[in-house]
Amino acid sequence: MLGQILLRVETERGRFLHWVPIFLATGIGGYFLWPNEPSETIYMALGGFVLLMLAVRWRLPWGYGPVAGMFALVALGICLAGARAHYVAGPVLGYRYYGAIEGRVVAMDRSQSDAVRLTLDQVRLSDTAPDRVPRKVRVSLLGAFEGGLGAFTPQVGARVALTGHLSGPNGPVEPGGFDFQRMAWFRGIGAVGYTRTPVMLLAPANGSGVRVQVTRTRMAIANWVRGILPGETGAFAAAVTTGDRSAMGQDTLAALRGANLAHLLAISGLHMGLLTGFVYQAMRYLLALVPWVALRFPTKKYAALAAIGAGGVYLLLSGGSISTERAFIMVSTMLVAILFDRRALSLRAVAMAAILVLLLHPEALTEPGFQMSFAATTALVAVFGWLRRREGWRAPKWAQPVLAVLVSSAVAAAATAPFGAAHFNQVSHFGLIANLVSVPLMGAVIMPAAVVAALLSPFGLGWVAISAMGPPIGWIIFVAHWVSSLDGAIGHVPQPPSSVLPLVAIGGLLVVLLRRWERALALLPLCLAAFLWAQATRPLVLISQTGGLVGVLTPEGRALSKPKGDGFAAKVWLENDGAPMAQAAAYQLGEFSGAKGLSETTIAGKTLVHLTGKSGAKQLQAACAYADFVVMNSTILDTVPVGCQVFDVGALRASGAVALWPTPNGLSVETARDRQGNRLWTHW
């Protein structure tokens, strides 16, 4: 048996590059699943193991060699992710701060509550030592902002001052949920907060620094585009040309998500592929018009170079986010293949792009953008490769573009559906229809018009091309609102166990990489993933990190202890349950009873009391006289009676959000910190 396995491994030697990102990603995923931050001893042992496996691969080339290489890649992935986590390390605010905040604006966007949000670097905080000040902070502007000499709109590069609240990034709103602390760590954000006071301009944007210059150019282009195309149409155009989505209305964003068209806003593989593909084909046609050039020079390679250059400019103007950088790497890898006379659309090119992205940003593996873009790209390359090799009937030439759009939309939708459902807890039942009538316009009109606008702008005629983007964008927005408003357009699913998506990825990759009957092996992880997702259970009780909200799962949905407050936690809980509703409606389910500031409920034979407000601490002794659990959004003042478990602000700040699970003996407690472990982004 071992000999047969090694022989089969040996036959894959020529395709070993296809497996490299898989095992590298396995190691990176292993780092993020590690229960606690690996020690220096562990890293040294892993480094030695990598060298040992490389030596084995060198000395034992048959069978054992590729296996040793696979083990080396897994260990290397763990070390790579750990090195990246230590490299981006920076101060994180370990306490609640209120006071003066000064810094330079490096980014502007909007929060989920539609508030303007500033990201500042070169930060100064009053009465805080410089070595304890975070490199970046993010502040939401919840009130009107005015400068000392009249109205002031913050600009990237400007140095500003304000008075606000800051604290370290919060952990997941429930154990095992999305880890904002980890994301903020890798993005260099050491504190988040808000202000209700005016923002004061200390120094205007002076254009120092390449990044600031590029960001200011982006904002200027976005404002120019919105000046030509008003309303949501202009906001959409600015989003796909510069990545600035700050002007998009929440209703339009919700409609795009409901119709599975939100990916048209995120500058990713689709946009980069459409833009570089248009430039590549346009350059080939232009060079073909000059016979002397077309007959003497490799015009295909010149066109590829021009497309890479156009993609690089687009990368800069779109903000250079990780998702756009990933898309640029993917497209550039395929175009470089043309320079070396290799087939551009191949699994080898996709594997090379994945390797480069994982080497540069190992943390991207955990992000939905990486997972969905590579799932779609891998599936499309595999399917169209199979169609290219297939002999027999072929569609007429006039129908091939239409068929290509149908096939690509269906394949991409199927490949990304599990990842989208797992991350966003919803499925767009009519998303394929919306994509079929929208994506062709992106490729045929909108992205080409953006390129033409860039070429015409130096002559003052860019507005002509931007205006041409208006009608197709208007159509896409109309389709989004129409499709998302249909009966049954959106389905909701509960959050799956953490093992589901890795199993889906393994199953999909086995379908693509294995041959003939071996593909049947892919059914094992795929069926297991479906079974685990179908059997997924949700916590009976959830407690927010602030102690301000409690949610109890009932047959009608999750009942909440308050009609407002801790709105973000409430929204995520309800979405993860697969039964979203308004917070007020969840409160009206009536699971909690009692007067204002003291509500109670009984679950699994245990009594839980929720104390809120200034008088909460004073009512603790009375509540503990009959309650098994007490949740409060204040600090304990007296000794807690035996037999009463209290979750106060201090305990919740240390443990994070809490989940209570039913057991034969009552309720067991699980905290967010239990699931996170003692990691770099939690230990501050």
C-alpha positions as CSV (number, residue, x, y, z in Angstrom):
1,M,0.0,0.0,0.0
2,L,2.8,2.5,1.0
3,G,4.6,1.7,-2.3
4,Q,1.5,2.4,-4.3
5,I,1.0,5.7,-2.5
6,L,4.6,6.7,-3.1
7,L,4.3,5.7,-6.8
8,R,1.2,7.9,-7.1
9,V,3.0,10.8,-5.5
10,E,5.9,10.3,-7.9
11,T,3.6,10.7,-10.8
12,E,2.6,14.1,-9.5
13,R,6.2,15.4,-9.5
14,G,5.6,17.4,-12.7
15,R,2.7,19.1,-11.1
16,F,4.2,19.6,-7.7
17,L,3.9,23.4,-8.1
18,H,0.1,23.0,-8.0
19,W,0.3,21.5,-4.5
20,V,2.8,24.1,-3.1
21,P,0.2,26.7,-2.1
22,I,-2.0,24.1,-0.6
23,F,0.6,22.8,1.9
24,L,1.9,26.3,2.5
25,A,-1.7,27.4,3.3
26,T,-2.1,24.4,5.6
27,G,0.8,25.6,7.6
28,I,-0.4,29.2,7.7
29,G,-3.9,27.9,8.8
30,G,-2.1,25.8,11.5
31,Y,-0.5,28.9,12.9
32,F,-3.8,30.7,13.3
33,L,-5.4,27.6,14.9
34,W,-2.5,27.2,17.3
35,P,-4.0,27.4,20.8
36,N,-1.3,29.9,22.0
37,E,1.4,31.9,20.4
38,P,4.3,29.6,19.5
39,S,7.5,30.1,21.5
40,E,10.9,30.7,20.1
41,T,11.8,27.1,20.9
42,I,8.9,25.9,18.7
43,Y,10.0,28.2,15.8
44,M,13.6,26.9,16.1
45,A,12.4,23.3,16.0
46,L,10.2,24.1,13.0
47,G,13.1,25.7,11.2
48,G,15.3,22.7,11.8
49,F,12.5,20.4,10.6
50,V,12.2,22.4,7.4
51,L,16.0,22.0,6.8
52,L,15.8,18.3,7.6
53,M,12.9,17.7,5.2
54,L,14.6,19.6,2.4
55,A,17.7,17.4,2.9
56,V,15.5,14.3,2.7
57,R,13.9,15.6,-0.4
58,W,17.3,16.2,-2.0
59,R,18.7,12.8,-1.0
60,L,15.6,10.7,-1.6
61,P,14.2,12.0,-4.9
62,W,11.8,9.0,-5.5
63,G,8.5,9.1,-3.8
64,Y,9.8,10.1,-0.4
65,G,11.2,13.3,-1.7
66,P,7.9,15.0,-2.6
67,V,6.4,13.9,0.7
68,A,9.3,15.4,2.6
69,G,8.8,18.6,0.5
70,M,5.1,18.7,1.5
71,F,6.0,18.5,5.3
72,A,8.6,21.2,4.8
73,L,6.0,23.5,3.2
74,V,3.6,23.0,6.1
75,A,6.3,23.8,8.7
76,L,7.4,26.8,6.6
77,G,3.9,28.1,6.5
78,I,3.7,28.1,10.3
79,C,7.0,30.0,10.5
80,L,6.0,32.4,7.7
81,A,2.7,33.4,9.4
82,G,4.5,33.8,12.8
83,A,7.2,36.0,11.3
84,R,4.6,38.2,9.6
85,A,2.7,38.5,12.9
86,H,5.8,39.6,14.8
87,Y,6.9,41.9,11.9
88,V,3.7,44.0,12.0
89,A,3.7,44.1,15.8
90,G,3.0,47.6,17.3
91,P,1.7,49.2,20.4
92,V,-2.0,48.5,21.2
93,L,-3.9,50.8,23.6
94,G,-4.5,48.7,26.7
95,Y,-6.9,51.0,28.5
96,R,-9.9,53.3,27.8
97,Y,-8.6,56.7,26.8
98,Y,-10.5,60.0,26.6
99,G,-8.7,63.2,25.7
100,A,-6.9,65.0,22.9
101,I,-6.0,62.9,19.8
102,E,-3.7,64.3,17.1
103,G,-2.5,62.7,13.9
104,R,-2.2,62.8,10.2
105,V,-5.2,61.5,8.1
106,V,-4.1,58.6,6.0
107,A,-7.4,57.1,5.0
108,M,-11.1,58.0,5.0
109,D,-14.1,55.7,4.8
110,R,-17.4,55.0,6.4
111,S,-18.4,52.6,9.3
112,Q,-21.3,50.2,9.1
113,S,-23.4,52.8,10.8
114,D,-22.6,55.1,7.9
115,A,-20.4,57.5,10.0
116,V,-17.3,59.1,8.4
117,R,-14.2,57.4,9.8
118,L,-10.7,58.6,9.8
119,T,-7.5,56.5,10.1
120,L,-4.6,58.5,11.6
121,D,-0.9,57.8,11.8
122,Q,1.9,59.9,13.4
123,V,-0.4,59.8,16.4
124,R,0.0,61.8,19.6
125,L,-2.1,61.2,22.8
126,S,-1.9,63.5,25.8
127,D,-0.2,62.1,28.9
128,T,0.8,59.0,27.0
129,A,4.4,57.9,26.5
130,P,5.4,57.8,22.8
131,D,6.3,54.1,23.0
132,R,2.8,53.3,24.1
133,V,1.0,55.3,21.4
134,P,-0.4,53.1,18.6
135,R,1.1,53.6,15.1
136,K,-2.5,54.0,13.7
137,V,-5.8,54.8,15.2
138,R,-9.3,54.8,13.6
139,V,-11.9,57.3,14.8
140,S,-15.5,57.5,13.8
141,L,-17.0,61.0,13.5
142,L,-20.3,60.8,15.2
143,G,-21.0,64.5,15.4
144,A,-20.7,67.5,13.1
145,F,-17.1,68.5,12.4
146,E,-16.0,72.1,11.9
147,G,-12.7,73.8,11.8
148,G,-11.8,76.9,13.7
149,L,-12.3,79.2,10.6
150,G,-15.5,77.7,9.2
151,A,-16.6,74.4,7.7
152,F,-13.8,71.8,7.3
153,T,-13.8,68.6,5.5
154,P,-10.8,66.3,6.5
155,Q,-8.4,65.6,3.7
156,V,-5.9,62.8,3.4
157,G,-2.5,64.2,4.4
158,A,-3.9,66.9,6.7
159,R,-2.9,66.9,10.3
160,V,-5.9,67.2,12.6
161,A,-6.7,67.3,16.3
162,L,-9.9,66.2,18.1
163,T,-11.1,65.1,21.5
164,G,-12.4,61.5,21.5
165,H,-12.7,58.1,23.1
166,L,-10.2,55.4,22.2
167,S,-9.7,51.8,23.3
168,G,-7.9,48.7,22.0
169,P,-9.7,46.8,19.2
170,N,-12.4,44.6,20.6
171,G,-12.4,40.8,20.2
172,P,-15.1,38.7,18.6
173,V,-18.7,39.5,19.6
174,E,-19.1,35.8,20.3
175,P,-16.7,32.9,20.9
176,G,-15.4,31.7,17.5
177,G,-16.7,34.7,15.7
178,F,-14.9,37.2,13.4
179,D,-11.8,38.3,15.1
180,F,-11.4,42.1,14.6
181,Q,-8.5,42.2,17.0
182,R,-6.5,39.9,14.7
183,M,-7.4,41.9,11.6
184,A,-6.5,45.2,13.3
185,W,-3.2,43.8,14.4
186,F,-2.1,42.9,10.9
187,R,-3.3,46.3,9.6
188,G,-1.3,48.2,12.2
189,I,-4.4,49.7,13.9
190,G,-3.7,49.8,17.7
191,A,-6.8,51.7,18.8
192,V,-10.3,52.5,17.6
193,G,-12.9,54.9,18.9
194,Y,-15.2,57.9,18.2
195,T,-15.6,61.6,18.7
196,R,-18.6,63.8,19.0
197,T,-16.6,67.0,18.9
198,P,-15.4,69.1,16.0
199,V,-12.3,68.1,14.1
200,M,-9.7,70.9,14.1
201,L,-7.2,71.4,11.2
202,L,-3.7,71.8,12.5
203,A,-1.8,71.7,9.2
204,P,-3.2,71.3,5.7
205,A,-2.3,68.4,3.4
206,N,1.3,69.1,2.2
207,G,1.7,66.1,-0.1
208,S,4.6,64.6,1.8
209,G,5.1,60.9,1.2
210,V,4.2,58.8,-1.8
211,R,1.3,57.0,-0.1
212,V,-0.3,60.3,0.9
213,Q,0.2,61.8,-2.6
214,V,-1.4,58.7,-4.2
215,T,-4.3,58.8,-1.7
216,R,-5.0,62.5,-2.3
217,T,-5.0,61.8,-6.1
218,R,-7.5,59.0,-5.6
219,M,-9.8,61.2,-3.6
220,A,-9.5,64.0,-6.2
221,I,-10.4,61.5,-9.0
222,A,-13.3,60.2,-6.9
223,N,-14.7,63.7,-6.4
224,W,-14.3,64.4,-10.1
225,V,-16.2,61.3,-11.0
226,R,-19.0,62.0,-8.6
227,G,-19.2,65.6,-10.0
228,I,-19.9,64.2,-13.4
229,L,-22.2,61.4,-12.4
230,P,-24.5,62.5,-9.4
231,G,-26.1,60.3,-6.8
232,E,-25.6,56.5,-6.4
233,T,-24.4,56.2,-10.0
234,G,-21.4,58.5,-9.4
235,A,-20.7,56.8,-6.1
236,F,-20.7,53.4,-7.9
237,A,-18.4,54.8,-10.6
238,A,-16.0,56.2,-8.0
239,A,-15.9,52.9,-6.2
240,V,-14.9,50.9,-9.2
241,T,-12.3,53.4,-10.4
242,T,-10.7,54.5,-7.2
243,G,-11.9,52.1,-4.5
244,D,-13.6,54.9,-2.6
245,R,-17.0,53.6,-1.4
246,S,-17.6,56.3,1.2
247,A,-20.5,57.9,-0.9
248,M,-22.4,54.7,-1.4
249,G,-25.8,54.6,0.4
250,Q,-26.6,51.8,2.8
251,D,-29.8,50.9,0.8
252,T,-27.8,50.5,-2.4
253,L,-25.1,48.4,-0.6
254,A,-27.8,46.2,0.9
255,A,-29.5,45.7,-2.5
256,L,-26.1,44.8,-4.1
257,R,-25.4,42.3,-1.4
258,G,-28.9,40.8,-1.7
259,A,-28.5,40.4,-5.5
260,N,-25.0,38.9,-5.1
261,L,-23.5,41.9,-7.0
262,A,-21.5,43.4,-4.1
263,H,-18.4,42.0,-5.7
264,L,-18.7,44.5,-8.5
265,L,-17.8,47.2,-6.0
266,A,-14.8,45.6,-4.5
267,I,-11.8,46.1,-6.7
268,S,-10.5,42.6,-7.0
269,G,-9.8,40.0,-9.7
270,L,-12.9,40.8,-11.8
271,H,-12.0,44.5,-12.2
272,M,-8.3,43.9,-12.6
273,G,-8.9,41.2,-15.1
274,L,-11.4,43.2,-17.1
275,L,-9.2,46.3,-17.2
276,T,-5.9,44.5,-18.1
277,G,-7.7,42.3,-20.5
278,F,-9.1,45.3,-22.3
279,V,-5.7,47.0,-22.4
280,Y,-4.1,43.8,-23.7
281,Q,-6.6,43.3,-26.5
282,A,-6.6,47.0,-27.4
283,M,-2.8,47.1,-27.7
284,R,-2.8,44.0,-29.8
285,Y,-5.3,45.4,-32.2
286,L,-3.5,48.8,-32.4
287,L,-0.2,47.2,-33.1
288,A,-1.7,44.9,-35.7
289,L,-2.8,48.0,-37.6
290,V,0.9,48.7,-38.3
291,P,2.0,45.8,-40.5
292,W,5.7,46.7,-40.2
293,V,5.5,46.4,-36.4
294,A,3.2,43.4,-36.4
295,L,5.4,41.4,-38.7
296,R,8.8,42.1,-37.0
297,F,8.1,42.3,-33.3
298,P,6.3,40.1,-30.7
299,T,3.3,42.4,-30.3
300,K,1.7,39.9,-27.9
301,K,4.4,40.5,-25.4
302,Y,4.3,44.2,-25.8
303,A,0.6,44.1,-25.2
304,A,1.2,42.0,-22.0
305,L,3.7,44.6,-20.8
306,A,1.3,47.4,-21.4
307,A,-1.5,45.5,-19.6
308,I,0.9,44.9,-16.6
309,G,1.6,48.6,-16.5
310,A,-2.1,49.5,-16.6
311,G,-2.8,47.1,-13.8
312,G,0.0,48.7,-11.7
313,V,-1.5,52.2,-12.2
314,Y,-4.9,50.8,-11.3
315,L,-3.4,49.2,-8.2
316,L,-2.1,52.6,-7.0
317,L,-5.2,54.6,-7.9
318,S,-7.5,52.1,-6.2
319,G,-5.7,52.5,-2.9
320,G,-3.4,49.5,-3.0
321,S,-5.6,47.4,-0.6
322,I,-4.6,43.8,0.0
323,S,-7.5,42.5,-2.2
324,T,-6.4,44.8,-5.1
325,E,-2.8,43.8,-4.6
326,R,-3.8,40.1,-4.7
327,A,-5.7,40.7,-7.9
328,F,-2.7,42.5,-9.4
329,I,-0.4,39.6,-8.5
330,M,-2.9,37.1,-10.0
331,V,-3.2,39.0,-13.3
332,S,0.5,39.8,-13.6
333,T,1.4,36.2,-13.1
334,M,-0.8,35.3,-16.0
335,L,0.6,38.1,-18.2
336,V,4.2,37.2,-17.3
337,A,3.4,33.7,-18.5
338,I,2.8,35.3,-21.9
339,L,6.2,37.0,-21.8
340,F,7.8,33.5,-21.4
341,D,5.6,31.9,-24.1
342,R,3.5,30.0,-21.6
343,R,-0.2,29.6,-21.5
344,A,-1.7,32.4,-19.4
345,L,-4.8,30.7,-18.1
346,S,-3.4,27.7,-16.4
347,L,-3.5,26.2,-12.9
348,R,0.3,26.8,-12.8
349,A,-0.3,30.5,-13.1
350,V,-3.0,30.4,-10.4
351,A,-0.7,28.5,-8.1
352,M,2.2,31.0,-8.6
353,A,-0.2,33.9,-7.8
354,A,-1.4,32.1,-4.6
355,I,2.2,31.4,-3.5
356,L,3.2,35.1,-4.0
357,V,0.1,36.4,-2.1
358,L,0.7,33.9,0.8
359,L,4.4,34.9,1.0
360,L,3.6,38.6,1.2
361,H,0.5,38.5,3.3
362,P,0.0,35.1,5.0
363,E,-2.9,36.6,7.0
364,A,-4.9,37.0,3.7
365,L,-5.7,33.2,4.0
366,T,-8.3,34.0,6.7
367,E,-10.0,36.7,4.7
368,P,-13.1,36.0,2.5
369,G,-11.7,38.0,-0.4
370,F,-8.7,35.7,-0.7
371,Q,-10.8,32.6,-0.4
372,M,-13.5,33.6,-2.8
373,S,-11.3,35.1,-5.5
374,F,-9.0,32.0,-5.6
375,A,-12.0,29.7,-5.5
376,A,-13.5,31.4,-8.5
377,T,-10.3,31.7,-10.4
378,T,-9.3,28.1,-9.8
379,A,-12.7,26.8,-10.8
380,L,-12.8,28.9,-14.0
381,V,-9.4,27.9,-15.2
382,A,-10.2,24.2,-14.5
383,V,-13.6,24.3,-16.2
384,F,-12.5,26.2,-19.3
385,G,-9.4,24.0,-19.5
386,W,-11.6,21.0,-19.6
387,L,-13.8,22.6,-22.2
388,R,-10.8,23.4,-24.4
389,R,-9.6,19.8,-24.3
390,R,-13.0,18.4,-24.9
391,E,-13.7,17.1,-28.4
392,G,-17.0,17.1,-30.1
393,W,-19.8,19.7,-30.3
394,R,-18.7,23.4,-30.1
395,A,-21.1,26.3,-30.1
396,P,-21.2,28.6,-33.2
397,K,-18.6,31.4,-33.1
398,W,-21.3,34.1,-32.7
399,A,-22.7,32.2,-29.6
400,Q,-19.4,31.5,-27.9
401,P,-19.1,34.9,-26.1
402,V,-22.6,34.5,-24.7
403,L,-21.9,30.9,-23.7
404,A,-18.6,32.0,-22.1
405,V,-20.5,34.6,-19.9
406,L,-23.1,32.0,-18.9
407,V,-20.5,29.3,-18.0
408,S,-18.2,31.7,-16.2
409,S,-21.0,33.3,-14.2
410,A,-22.4,29.9,-13.2
411,V,-19.0,28.4,-12.3
412,A,-17.8,31.4,-10.3
413,A,-21.2,31.6,-8.4
414,A,-21.0,27.9,-7.6
415,A,-17.4,28.1,-6.5
416,T,-17.8,31.1,-4.2
417,A,-21.3,30.3,-2.8
418,P,-20.1,28.2,0.2
419,F,-17.6,30.8,1.2
420,G,-20.0,33.7,0.8
421,A,-22.7,31.9,2.8
422,A,-20.3,31.0,5.6
423,H,-18.9,34.5,5.9
424,F,-22.0,36.6,5.3
425,N,-24.7,34.1,6.5
426,Q,-26.9,34.7,3.4
427,V,-27.4,33.2,0.0
428,S,-28.8,35.1,-3.0
429,H,-31.2,32.7,-4.7
430,F,-31.4,34.9,-7.9
431,G,-27.8,36.0,-7.8
432,L,-26.9,34.1,-11.0
433,I,-29.6,36.0,-12.9
434,A,-28.4,39.3,-11.6
435,N,-24.8,38.5,-12.6
436,L,-25.7,37.4,-16.1
437,V,-27.4,40.7,-16.9
438,S,-24.8,42.8,-15.1
439,V,-21.3,41.4,-15.4
440,P,-21.2,41.7,-19.2
441,L,-21.8,45.4,-18.9
442,M,-18.8,45.7,-16.5
443,G,-16.6,44.1,-19.1
444,A,-18.0,45.6,-22.3
445,V,-18.7,49.2,-21.2
446,I,-17.8,50.2,-17.7
447,M,-14.2,49.1,-17.4
448,P,-13.3,50.1,-21.0
449,A,-14.9,53.5,-20.4
450,A,-12.7,53.9,-17.3
451,V,-9.6,53.2,-19.4
452,V,-10.7,55.6,-22.1
453,A,-11.4,58.3,-19.5
454,A,-7.8,58.0,-18.2
455,L,-6.5,58.4,-21.7
456,L,-8.8,61.4,-22.5
457,S,-8.3,63.2,-19.2
458,P,-5.1,65.0,-20.2
459,F,-7.1,66.6,-23.1
460,G,-10.0,67.6,-20.9
461,L,-12.3,65.1,-22.5
462,G,-12.4,62.4,-19.7
463,W,-15.9,63.5,-18.8
464,V,-17.2,62.0,-22.1
465,A,-16.1,58.5,-21.1
466,I,-17.2,58.9,-17.5
467,S,-20.7,60.0,-18.7
468,A,-20.9,56.8,-20.8
469,M,-20.5,54.8,-17.6
470,G,-23.8,56.3,-16.3
471,P,-26.5,54.2,-18.1
472,P,-24.9,50.8,-17.5
473,I,-24.2,51.6,-13.8
474,G,-27.8,52.8,-13.5
475,W,-28.9,49.5,-15.0
476,I,-26.8,47.5,-12.5
477,I,-28.2,49.4,-9.5
478,F,-31.8,48.9,-10.9
479,V,-31.2,45.2,-11.3
480,A,-29.8,45.0,-7.7
481,H,-32.9,46.6,-6.2
482,W,-35.3,44.6,-8.3
483,V,-33.6,41.2,-7.7
484,S,-33.1,41.7,-4.0
485,S,-36.8,42.8,-3.6
486,L,-38.2,39.6,-5.1
487,D,-39.9,37.1,-2.8
488,G,-37.5,34.6,-1.5
489,A,-34.5,36.4,-3.0
490,I,-32.3,36.1,0.1
491,G,-31.9,33.0,2.1
492,H,-30.1,33.0,5.5
493,V,-27.9,30.2,6.9
494,P,-26.3,29.8,10.4
495,Q,-22.6,30.2,11.0
496,P,-20.9,26.9,10.2
497,P,-18.3,25.2,12.4
498,S,-14.7,26.4,11.8
499,S,-13.8,23.1,10.1
500,V,-16.4,23.5,7.3
501,L,-14.6,25.9,5.0
502,P,-11.2,24.0,5.1
503,L,-13.1,20.8,4.2
504,V,-14.9,22.6,1.3
505,A,-11.5,24.0,0.0
506,I,-9.9,20.6,0.2
507,G,-12.8,18.9,-1.6
508,G,-12.8,21.5,-4.4
509,L,-9.0,21.3,-4.9
510,L,-9.2,17.5,-5.0
511,V,-11.8,17.8,-7.8
512,V,-9.5,20.1,-9.8
513,L,-6.1,18.4,-9.2
514,L,-6.9,14.7,-9.1
515,R,-7.6,12.6,-12.2
516,R,-10.2,10.2,-13.3
517,W,-11.7,8.0,-10.6
518,E,-9.5,9.6,-7.9
519,R,-11.8,12.6,-8.0
520,A,-14.4,10.6,-6.2
521,L,-12.2,11.1,-3.1
522,A,-13.3,14.7,-3.1
523,L,-16.8,13.6,-2.0
524,L,-15.4,12.6,1.4
525,P,-14.5,16.1,2.6
526,L,-17.4,17.8,0.8
527,C,-20.0,15.4,2.3
528,L,-18.4,15.8,5.7
529,A,-18.5,19.6,5.4
530,A,-22.2,19.5,4.4
531,F,-23.0,17.1,7.4
532,L,-21.2,19.3,9.9
533,W,-22.9,22.5,8.6
534,A,-26.3,20.8,8.7
535,Q,-25.6,19.7,12.3
536,A,-24.3,23.2,13.4
537,T,-25.7,24.3,16.7
538,R,-25.7,27.8,18.1
539,P,-25.0,28.9,21.7
540,L,-28.1,28.9,24.0
541,V,-27.0,32.2,25.6
542,L,-24.7,35.0,24.3
543,I,-23.3,37.8,26.5
544,S,-21.7,40.9,24.9
545,Q,-18.2,42.0,26.0
546,T,-19.6,45.2,27.4
547,G,-22.2,43.4,29.6
548,G,-24.8,45.5,28.0
549,L,-26.7,42.8,26.0
550,V,-27.8,39.2,26.5
551,G,-29.3,37.0,23.9
552,V,-31.2,33.8,24.5
553,L,-32.0,31.3,21.7
554,T,-35.7,30.5,21.4
555,P,-37.8,28.5,18.8
556,E,-38.8,31.9,17.4
557,G,-35.3,33.3,17.2
558,R,-32.8,34.9,19.5
559,A,-34.5,37.0,22.1
560,L,-32.5,40.0,23.3
561,S,-32.6,41.7,26.7
562,K,-32.7,45.3,25.3
563,P,-34.4,46.9,22.3
564,K,-31.3,49.1,21.6
565,G,-27.7,49.3,22.6
566,D,-24.8,47.1,21.6
567,G,-26.3,47.2,18.1
568,F,-23.4,45.7,16.3
569,A,-23.3,42.6,18.6
570,A,-27.0,42.2,18.2
571,K,-26.8,42.4,14.4
572,V,-24.0,39.8,14.2
573,W,-25.6,37.4,16.7
574,L,-28.9,37.4,14.7
575,E,-27.1,37.0,11.4
576,N,-24.9,34.1,12.7
577,D,-28.1,32.4,13.9
578,G,-29.3,32.5,10.3
579,A,-32.5,34.4,11.4
580,P,-31.7,38.1,11.2
581,M,-34.3,40.6,12.4
582,A,-34.4,44.1,13.9
583,Q,-33.0,44.3,17.4
584,A,-36.3,45.8,18.6
585,A,-38.2,42.8,17.2
586,A,-35.8,40.4,18.9
587,Y,-36.5,42.2,22.2
588,Q,-40.2,41.9,21.6
589,L,-40.0,38.1,21.6
590,G,-40.6,38.5,25.3
591,E,-38.1,36.1,26.7
592,F,-36.9,38.6,29.3
593,S,-39.2,40.1,32.0
594,G,-38.7,42.7,34.7
595,A,-38.4,46.4,35.3
596,K,-36.0,48.8,33.6
597,G,-32.5,48.1,34.6
598,L,-33.3,44.5,35.8
599,S,-34.5,41.8,33.4
600,E,-34.5,38.1,34.0
601,T,-35.1,34.8,32.2
602,T,-34.9,31.1,32.9
603,I,-32.9,28.8,30.7
604,A,-32.2,25.1,31.1
605,G,-33.5,25.4,34.7
606,K,-31.2,28.2,35.5
607,T,-32.1,31.8,36.3
608,L,-30.2,34.6,34.6
609,V,-30.5,38.3,35.6
610,H,-29.3,41.2,33.5
611,L,-28.5,44.4,35.4
612,T,-27.9,47.6,33.5
613,G,-27.6,51.2,34.4
614,K,-26.0,53.1,37.3
615,S,-28.1,51.2,39.9
616,G,-27.0,47.7,38.6
617,A,-24.2,47.2,41.1
618,K,-26.4,48.1,44.0
619,Q,-28.9,45.4,43.0
620,L,-26.3,42.6,42.7
621,Q,-26.8,41.2,46.2
622,A,-30.6,41.0,45.8
623,A,-30.2,39.4,42.3
624,C,-27.8,36.8,43.5
625,A,-30.2,35.7,46.2
626,Y,-32.2,33.7,43.6
627,A,-30.2,33.9,40.3
628,D,-27.5,31.5,39.1
629,F,-26.0,33.9,36.6
630,V,-25.9,37.7,36.7
631,V,-24.7,39.9,33.9
632,M,-24.0,43.6,34.5
633,N,-22.5,46.5,32.5
634,S,-20.9,47.9,35.6
635,T,-18.2,46.8,38.2
636,I,-18.8,44.6,41.2
637,L,-18.8,46.7,44.4
638,D,-19.5,44.0,47.0
639,T,-18.5,40.4,47.6
640,V,-20.4,37.9,45.4
641,P,-22.4,35.3,47.3
642,V,-21.4,31.6,46.7
643,G,-23.3,29.9,44.0
644,C,-23.9,33.1,41.9
645,Q,-21.7,33.5,38.8
646,V,-21.3,37.2,37.9
647,F,-20.2,38.6,34.6
648,D,-19.3,42.2,35.2
649,V,-17.4,44.7,33.1
650,G,-14.0,43.8,34.5
651,A,-14.5,40.0,34.0
652,L,-15.9,40.5,30.5
653,R,-13.1,42.8,29.5
654,A,-10.6,40.0,30.3
655,S,-12.6,37.1,28.9
656,G,-14.4,38.8,26.0
657,A,-17.9,37.8,24.9
658,V,-19.4,34.8,26.6
659,A,-21.5,31.8,25.3
660,L,-23.4,29.5,27.5
661,W,-24.0,26.0,26.2
662,P,-26.6,23.5,27.6
663,T,-25.1,20.4,29.2
664,P,-26.7,17.5,31.2
665,N,-25.6,19.3,34.4
666,G,-26.9,22.8,33.4
667,L,-24.9,25.4,31.4
668,S,-21.2,25.4,30.5
669,V,-19.3,28.7,30.0
670,E,-17.2,29.4,26.9
671,T,-15.4,32.7,26.4
672,A,-14.0,34.4,23.3
673,R,-10.6,34.4,24.9
674,D,-10.8,30.6,25.3
675,R,-11.3,30.3,21.5
676,Q,-8.7,33.0,20.7
677,G,-5.9,31.7,23.0
678,N,-3.0,33.8,24.2
679,R,-1.9,35.4,20.9
680,L,0.1,38.5,20.0
681,W,-3.1,40.4,19.2
682,T,-4.8,39.4,22.5
683,H,-1.9,39.8,24.9
684,W,-1.6,43.5,25.6
